[in-house]
């Protein structure tokens, strides 16, 4: 998992990007990277994204390969995408499907 955060300072962030790789699409609720990313998103939105909801967003992306419509939670705009959703070629696809979670204020 890779996370990048930007903002004026640690108390005033305005953008977060998280990239995870998923090898298997089954049992996402047991995938440690997915649950870690869900926890980060939940903390940033101050408890406004459940793990179940986050997993549904990731599953929708993995099934469709399309970038999600913006999801709004507590002043944040969240999108779920990846290399397929962004129209990019992934030379490391053998490591798993890349999933990008972008959050912006």
Buried (B, 14 or more C-beta within 10 A) or exposed (E): EEEEBEEEEEEEBEBBBBBBBBEEEEEBEEBEBBBBBBEBBBEBBEEBBEBEBBBEBBBEBBEEEEBBEEBEBEEBEBBBBBBBBEEEEBEEEEEBBBBBBBBBE
